[in-house]
């Protein structure tokens, strides 16, 4: 394997590791809503809340 390919693979591993926790590659989910922090547009929803894939609750629950 050439050195440029090794460097590219190492860079990819480092980037992926930064996006996931060190505990078994489980994505960090600080608020416990089931949406990984790197994708969560509403990072402070209550744990277990029903959310859109963006991490935000449906509009009907905001009222």
N, C-alpha and C positions, 0 to 999 in steps of 0.2 A: 504494500500500500504506500503510495507516495506521500510526502510530507504535507502537501497542500490538502489532500483528502483527509488525512489524520487531523489537521488543524480545523478543517471545516466540521468534521464529526465532533471533535472536542467542543467547539463553539456551540454547536447545536445542543449537546448535552448540558453545557453550562446554562444556556438560555432556558431549556426545559426545566432544569433543576431550580432555577430562580422562580419559575411560575408555580411550582408545586412544593409542598412541605417536605421535609426530610424524613417524615414518618411514613414510609411505604408509598411515596408518590401520591398521597391523597391531597387533592387541592385544598388550600386554606379556605375556610368559610367562617370568617370572624363573627357574623351575626347568626349563623346557624339556620339560614333559610333554604339551604340546599343549592345555592348558586355560588360557585367559586369566586373569591374576592377579585380575581383578575377580570371577571366578567360582570361583576355586581355594580349596577348603576345606582342602587339604593342600599348602601352598605350598613344601614342601621335598622333594618326591618326586624321585628321580633322573631326569635327563634321558632321555627316550625311554621312560619307564615306561608300562606299561598301566594306565590309570586309568578310574574311573567318570567320567561327565560332571561330577561335583563336584570332580574333581582328586585324589581319594583312590584308592589301589590297592585291588583286590578284597581282601576279608577273608582269602582263602586265601594271599595273599602276605605277610601281616603276621606269620605264625608263624615 
